[in-house]
Amino acid sequence: MEKRESGQTEEVGNSGVFVGTYIHSLDPKKRLTIPADWREMVGVPRRLLVLPGVNDKCLCVYPFREMPHRMDKLRKLSIADTKGRQLARTLASRSDQPAWDSQGRIRIKDDLLVHAGIENQVVLAGTFDGFELWNPDEWNKINGTVDPKQLGDAARYVGF
């Protein structure tokens, strides 16, 4: 069952952005339906990369078109860069490229679902260039504690 919480999908330039929040349930086979408007933005080939959250207990989902600049940074790492190589190794070994079915559902690996604490309900939260998957309780914890001053500081930090 799809429940739209907020926001509208808008076009920015020639590239859509992932905005808004949805609440979905995993089906009995642990498949997750991606919202139709987000499926359209993934484009062709319809491929996603699901990564474990690094600082948060969530899953980060990106369409493959978003990955070249991120992958370029990892490819340029020195073989002697211990921290960078550990990040690359950990993310690559724990990530997944789930296949789509004809209804726009993906099956996320069990270990990724465990990482995010996702059992049945899933919050899908847009992040402009992708989206995140959250356990609703975790989402409510982090989303309910946003300090406007810290948000302003973060906006200045990234130059937004």
C-alpha positions as protocol buffer text, in pm:
chain_id: "A"
residue {
  index: 1
  type: MET
  ca { x: 0 y: 0 z: 0 }
}
residue {
  index: 2
  type: GLU
  ca { x: 140 y: 339 z: -101 }
}
residue {
  index: 3
  type: LYS
  ca { x: 94 y: 640 z: 121 }
}
residue {
  index: 4
  type: ARG
  ca { x: 227 y: 974 z: 1 }
}
residue {
  index: 5
  type: GLU
  ca { x: 336 y: 1191 z: 292 }
}
residue {
  index: 6
  type: SER
  ca { x: 453 y: 1517 z: 136 }
}
residue {
  index: 7
  type: GLY
  ca { x: 614 y: 1693 z: -155 }
}
residue {
  index: 8
  type: GLN
  ca { x: 573 y: 1672 z: -529 }
}
residue {
  index: 9
  type: THR
  ca { x: 808 y: 1539 z: -789 }
}
residue {
  index: 10
  type: GLU
  ca { x: 943 y: 1832 z: -985 }
}
residue {
  index: 11
  type: GLU
  ca { x: 1162 y: 1852 z: -1290 }
}
residue {
  index: 12
  type: VAL
  ca { x: 1487 y: 2044 z: -1247 }
}
residue {
  index: 13
  type: GLY
  ca { x: 1649 y: 2112 z: -1580 }
}
residue {
  index: 14
  type: ASN
  ca { x: 1637 y: 1789 z: -1779 }
}
residue {
  index: 15
  type: SER
  ca { x: 1684 y: 1567 z: -1477 }
}
residue {
  index: 16
  type: GLY
  ca { x: 1415 y: 1476 z: -1226 }
}
residue {
  index: 17
  type: VAL
  ca { x: 1485 y: 1488 z: -857 }
}
residue {
  index: 18
  type: PHE
  ca { x: 1364 y: 1254 z: -588 }
}
residue {
  index: 19
  type: VAL
  ca { x: 1157 y: 1456 z: -342 }
}
residue {
  index: 20
  type: GLY
  ca { x: 887 y: 1383 z: -89 }
}
residue {
  index: 21
  type: THR
  ca { x: 823 y: 1097 z: 147 }
}
residue {
  index: 22
  type: TYR
  ca { x: 631 y: 774 z: 98 }
}
residue {
  index: 23
  type: ILE
  ca { x: 538 y: 496 z: 336 }
}
residue {
  index: 24
  type: HIS
  ca { x: 520 y: 149 z: 183 }
}
residue {
  index: 25
  type: SER
  ca { x: 504 y: -205 z: 316 }
}
residue {
  index: 26
  type: LEU
  ca { x: 724 y: -492 z: 210 }
}
residue {
  index: 27
  type: ASP
  ca { x: 513 y: -764 z: 52 }
}
residue {
  index: 28
  type: PRO
  ca { x: 529 y: -1124 z: 186 }
}
residue {
  index: 29
  type: LYS
  ca { x: 832 y: -1193 z: -39 }
}
residue {
  index: 30
  type: LYS
  ca { x: 1006 y: -882 z: 104 }
}
residue {
  index: 31
  type: ARG
  ca { x: 969 y: -686 z: -218 }
}
residue {
  index: 32
  type: LEU
  ca { x: 938 y: -308 z: -209 }
}
residue {
  index: 33
  type: THR
  ca { x: 736 y: -114 z: -465 }
}
residue {
  index: 34
  type: ILE
  ca { x: 917 y: 197 z: -585 }
}
residue {
  index: 35
  type: PRO
  ca { x: 677 y: 491 z: -640 }
}
residue {
  index: 36
  type: ALA
  ca { x: 576 y: 526 z: -1006 }
}
residue {
  index: 37
  type: ASP
  ca { x: 703 y: 883 z: -1040 }
}
residue {
  index: 38
  type: TRP
  ca { x: 1042 y: 780 z: -901 }
}
residue {
  index: 39
  type: ARG
  ca { x: 1058 y: 478 z: -1134 }
}
residue {
  index: 40
  type: GLU
  ca { x: 1021 y: 716 z: -1428 }
}
residue {
  index: 41
  type: MET
  ca { x: 1313 y: 926 z: -1302 }
}
residue {
  index: 42
  type: VAL
  ca { x: 1544 y: 626 z: -1276 }
}
residue {
  index: 43
  type: GLY
  ca { x: 1529 y: 608 z: -1655 }
}
residue {
  index: 44
  type: VAL
  ca { x: 1665 y: 340 z: -1884 }
}
residue {
  index: 45
  type: PRO
  ca { x: 1836 y: 118 z: -1807 }
}
residue {
  index: 46
  type: ARG
  ca { x: 1620 y: 88 z: -1498 }
}
residue {
  index: 47
  type: ARG
  ca { x: 1900 y: 11 z: -1255 }
}
residue {
  index: 48
  type: LEU
  ca { x: 1943 y: 106 z: -891 }
}
residue {
  index: 49
  type: LEU
  ca { x: 2230 y: 69 z: -650 }
}
residue {
  index: 50
  type: VAL
  ca { x: 2138 y: 10 z: -282 }
}
residue {
  index: 51
  type: LEU
  ca { x: 2411 y: 93 z: -29 }
}
residue {
  index: 52
  type: PRO
  ca { x: 2410 y: 66 z: 349 }
}
residue {
  index: 53
  type: GLY
  ca { x: 2395 y: 405 z: 521 }
}
residue {
  index: 54
  type: VAL
  ca { x: 2736 y: 513 z: 645 }
}
residue {
  index: 55
  type: ASN
  ca { x: 2639 y: 748 z: 929 }
}
residue {
  index: 56
  type: ASP
  ca { x: 2274 y: 653 z: 962 }
}
residue {
  index: 57
  type: LYS
  ca { x: 2081 y: 331 z: 1010 }
}
residue {
  index: 58
  type: CYS
  ca { x: 1920 y: 347 z: 666 }
}
residue {
  index: 59
  type: LEU
  ca { x: 1975 y: 238 z: 305 }
}
residue {
  index: 60
  type: CYS
  ca { x: 2086 y: 483 z: 36 }
}
residue {
  index: 61
  type: VAL
  ca { x: 1945 y: 421 z: -311 }
}
residue {
  index: 62
  type: TYR
  ca { x: 2081 y: 580 z: -628 }
}
residue {
  index: 63
  type: PRO
  ca { x: 2001 y: 539 z: -995 }
}
residue {
  index: 64
  type: PHE
  ca { x: 2308 y: 431 z: -1187 }
}
residue {
  index: 65
  type: ARG
  ca { x: 2322 y: 767 z: -1366 }
}
residue {
  index: 66
  type: GLU
  ca { x: 2423 y: 926 z: -1035 }
}
residue {
  index: 67
  type: MET
  ca { x: 2715 y: 695 z: -973 }
}
residue {
  index: 68
  type: PRO
  ca { x: 2987 y: 798 z: -1225 }
}
residue {
  index: 69
  type: HIS
  ca { x: 3113 y: 1101 z: -1032 }
}
residue {
  index: 70
  type: ARG
  ca { x: 3102 y: 910 z: -702 }
}
residue {
  index: 71
  type: MET
  ca { x: 3279 y: 610 z: -853 }
}
residue {
  index: 72
  type: ASP
  ca { x: 3541 y: 835 z: -1012 }
}
residue {
  index: 73
  type: LYS
  ca { x: 3651 y: 948 z: -667 }
}
residue {
  index: 74
  type: LEU
  ca { x: 3690 y: 588 z: -552 }
}
residue {
  index: 75
  type: ARG
  ca { x: 3877 y: 487 z: -868 }
}
residue {
  index: 76
  type: LYS
  ca { x: 4133 y: 761 z: -806 }
}
residue {
  index: 77
  type: LEU
  ca { x: 4221 y: 635 z: -458 }
}
residue {
  index: 78
  type: SER
  ca { x: 4578 y: 531 z: -406 }
}
residue {
  index: 79
  type: ILE
  ca { x: 4627 y: 165 z: -328 }
}
residue {
  index: 80
  type: ALA
  ca { x: 4799 y: 292 z: -11 }
}
residue {
  index: 81
  type: ASP
  ca { x: 4496 y: 494 z: 102 }
}
residue {
  index: 82
  type: THR
  ca { x: 4385 y: 268 z: 387 }
}
residue {
  index: 83
  type: LYS
  ca { x: 4073 y: 461 z: 490 }
}
residue {
  index: 84
  type: GLY
  ca { x: 3953 y: 513 z: 135 }
}
residue {
  index: 85
  type: ARG
  ca { x: 4013 y: 150 z: 36 }
}
residue {
  index: 86
  type: GLN
  ca { x: 3828 y: 31 z: 348 }
}
residue {
  index: 87
  type: LEU
  ca { x: 3530 y: 249 z: 256 }
}
residue {
  index: 88
  type: ALA
  ca { x: 3529 y: 120 z: -102 }
}
residue {
  index: 89
  type: ARG
  ca { x: 3565 y: -242 z: 10 }
}
residue {
  index: 90
  type: THR
  ca { x: 3292 y: -218 z: 273 }
}
residue {
  index: 91
  type: LEU
  ca { x: 3041 y: -37 z: 52 }
}
residue {
  index: 92
  type: ALA
  ca { x: 3100 y: -255 z: -253 }
}
residue {
  index: 93
  type: SER
  ca { x: 3080 y: -582 z: -63 }
}
residue {
  index: 94
  type: ARG
  ca { x: 2760 y: -487 z: 122 }
}
residue {
  index: 95
  type: SER
  ca { x: 2575 y: -310 z: -162 }
}
residue {
  index: 96
  type: ASP
  ca { x: 2327 y: -459 z: -406 }
}
residue {
  index: 97
  type: GLN
  ca { x: 2184 y: -404 z: -755 }
}
residue {
  index: 98
  type: PRO
  ca { x: 1830 y: -535 z: -717 }
}
residue {
  index: 99
  type: ALA
  ca { x: 1636 y: -641 z: -1025 }
}
residue {
  index: 100
  type: TRP
  ca { x: 1297 y: -485 z: -1105 }
}
residue {
  index: 101
  type: ASP
  ca { x: 987 y: -684 z: -1174 }
}
residue {
  index: 102
  type: SER
  ca { x: 706 y: -575 z: -1405 }
}
residue {
  index: 103
  type: GLN
  ca { x: 521 y: -400 z: -1119 }
}
residue {
  index: 104
  type: GLY
  ca { x: 817 y: -185 z: -1019 }
}
residue {
  index: 105
  type: ARG
  ca { x: 914 y: -392 z: -716 }
}
residue {
  index: 106
  type: ILE
  ca { x: 1265 y: -469 z: -601 }
}
residue {
  index: 107
  type: ARG
  ca { x: 1387 y: -734 z: -357 }
}
residue {
  index: 108
  type: ILE
  ca { x: 1647 y: -593 z: -120 }
}
residue {
  index: 109
  type: LYS
  ca { x: 1897 y: -835 z: 33 }
}
residue {
  index: 110
  type: ASP
  ca { x: 1817 y: -951 z: 384 }
}
residue {
  index: 111
  type: ASP
  ca { x: 2144 y: -822 z: 532 }
}
residue {
  index: 112
  type: LEU
  ca { x: 2068 y: -472 z: 402 }
}
residue {
  index: 113
  type: LEU
  ca { x: 1718 y: -485 z: 550 }
}
residue {
  index: 114
  type: VAL
  ca { x: 1870 y: -594 z: 883 }
}
residue {
  index: 115
  type: HIS
  ca { x: 2127 y: -310 z: 865 }
}
residue {
  index: 116
  type: ALA
  ca { x: 1842 y: -55 z: 841 }
}
residue {
  index: 117
  type: GLY
  ca { x: 1613 y: -237 z: 1085 }
}
residue {
  index: 118
  type: ILE
  ca { x: 1346 y: -269 z: 816 }
}
residue {
  index: 119
  type: GLU
  ca { x: 1098 y: -548 z: 878 }
}
residue {
  index: 120
  type: ASN
  ca { x: 762 y: -452 z: 725 }
}
residue {
  index: 121
  type: GLN
  ca { x: 695 y: -79 z: 690 }
}
residue {
  index: 122
  type: VAL
  ca { x: 944 y: 134 z: 496 }
}
residue {
  index: 123
  type: VAL
  ca { x: 979 y: 511 z: 476 }
}
residue {
  index: 124
  type: LEU
  ca { x: 1112 y: 619 z: 134 }
}
residue {
  index: 125
  type: ALA
  ca { x: 1259 y: 968 z: 168 }
}
residue {
  index: 126
  type: GLY
  ca { x: 1380 y: 1169 z: -131 }
}
residue {
  index: 127
  type: THR
  ca { x: 1734 y: 1311 z: -124 }
}
residue {
  index: 128
  type: PHE
  ca { x: 1724 y: 1493 z: -461 }
}
residue {
  index: 129
  type: ASP
  ca { x: 1983 y: 1266 z: -632 }
}
residue {
  index: 130
  type: GLY
  ca { x: 1840 y: 944 z: -490 }
}
residue {
  index: 131
  type: PHE
  ca { x: 1637 y: 830 z: -193 }
}
residue {
  index: 132
  type: GLU
  ca { x: 1676 y: 660 z: 142 }
}
residue {
  index: 133
  type: LEU
  ca { x: 1492 y: 369 z: 298 }
}
residue {
  index: 134
  type: TRP
  ca { x: 1420 y: 389 z: 670 }
}
residue {
  index: 135
  type: ASN
  ca { x: 1254 y: 195 z: 947 }
}
residue {
  index: 136
  type: PRO
  ca { x: 963 y: 427 z: 1042 }
}
residue {
  index: 137
  type: ASP
  ca { x: 1071 y: 448 z: 1408 }
}
residue {
  index: 138
  type: GLU
  ca { x: 1427 y: 550 z: 1311 }
}
residue {
  index: 139
  type: TRP
  ca { x: 1289 y: 799 z: 1058 }
}
residue {
  index: 140
  type: ASN
  ca { x: 1064 y: 959 z: 1320 }
}
residue {
  index: 141
  type: LYS
  ca { x: 1359 y: 986 z: 1561 }
}
residue {
  index: 142
  type: ILE
  ca { x: 1591 y: 1166 z: 1319 }
}
residue {
  index: 143
  type: ASN
  ca { x: 1322 y: 1364 z: 1136 }
}
residue {
  index: 144
  type: GLY
  ca { x: 1163 y: 1492 z: 1457 }
}
residue {
  index: 145
  type: THR
  ca { x: 1487 y: 1634 z: 1594 }
}
residue {
  index: 146
  type: VAL
  ca { x: 1594 y: 1866 z: 1312 }
}
residue {
  index: 147
  type: ASP
  ca { x: 1726 y: 2189 z: 1465 }
}
residue {
  index: 148
  type: PRO
  ca { x: 1663 y: 2487 z: 1230 }
}
residue {
  index: 149
  type: LYS
  ca { x: 1998 y: 2646 z: 1327 }
}
residue {
  index: 150
  type: GLN
  ca { x: 2187 y: 2325 z: 1248 }
}
residue {
  index: 151
  type: LEU
  ca { x: 1997 y: 2300 z: 919 }
}
residue {
  index: 152
  type: GLY
  ca { x: 2102 y: 2657 z: 835 }
}
residue {
  index: 153
  type: ASP
  ca { x: 2463 y: 2578 z: 924 }
}
residue {
  index: 154
  type: ALA
  ca { x: 2451 y: 2269 z: 702 }
}
residue {
  index: 155
  type: ALA
  ca { x: 2305 y: 2469 z: 412 }
}
residue {
  index: 156
  type: ARG
  ca { x: 2589 y: 2721 z: 441 }
}
residue {
  index: 157
  type: TYR
  ca { x: 2843 y: 2436 z: 467 }
}
residue {
  index: 158
  type: VAL
  ca { x: 2736 y: 2288 z: 132 }
}
residue {
  index: 159
  type: GLY
  ca { x: 2678 y: 2629 z: -30 }
}
residue {
  index: 160
  type: PHE
  ca { x: 2303 y: 2583 z: -78 }
}
